[in-house]
């Protein structure tokens, strides 16, 4: 069984709804090179639109529920009119990874009749969870997810519990289509879940190979060799990937200067952080932030 879908992991899943509302979009719904640190669900009521990602084109049309996983670079446009519900959310495992980033799933499924009522109920539970604007390049749009997560404690616990249950029902049909994903995070989750959890909990600190080896009670050299054999990269290389992915999230959702982002992901040397980020992402931290604001 895929470790991301075992009973223990699913029960520990942290699901948070960031925004939900019904919107009638027009030709203004035309955006390029969009990337966001959260997932989207679209329930189309009338009209249609097009979303392109993974070198494929998907038509949003009535009677379908569409899922877009986090950190998926995509283009979208509406030729005329799109009456739809949209819901933004995160679904994080105890490792800090988003569940949907570990799975290969179908992006579209038939919409069951009850789904409209489910969206309406979530909207009733979170009447103030509306996007401040619809342009992903605007600063207020980008800052919104982090602001909502920071204010999550203000929501009554029973409302959050009910909303998470409804979101679970909406996601279940997609999860039934899940296929094994051979990405590095999925391999690490299957073999070294405790290591992933340690990295997530100590991200802002200095982490040495010996620290990770102690988590699984192995000699550092043996642990490094075994990790490389099962996951495909050395533990410290994997740690750097996790740091860079967290940095991408902070660059997209916070106003913090690059130096503070570097410290938040455990790399206090800003120059070294910039070089590592450029090597991993193909551009500097400032260029990455600017490229998704234009």
Buried (B, 14 or more C-beta within 10 A) or exposed (E): EBBBBEEEBBEEBBBBBBBBBBBEBEEEBBBEEBBBBBBBBBBBBEBBBBBBBEEEEBEBBBEBBBBBBBBBEBBBBBEEBBEBBBBBBBBBBBBBBBBBBBBBBEBBBEBBEEBBEBBEBBBEBBEEBEBEEEBBBBEEBBBBBBEBBEEEEEBEEEEBEBBBEBBBEBBEBBBEBBEEBEBBBBBBBBBBBEBBBBBBEBBBEEBEBEBBBEBBEBEBEEBBBBBBEEBBBBBBBBBBBBBBBBBBBBBBBBEEEBBEBBBBBBBEEBEEBBEBBBEBBEEBBEEBBEEBEE
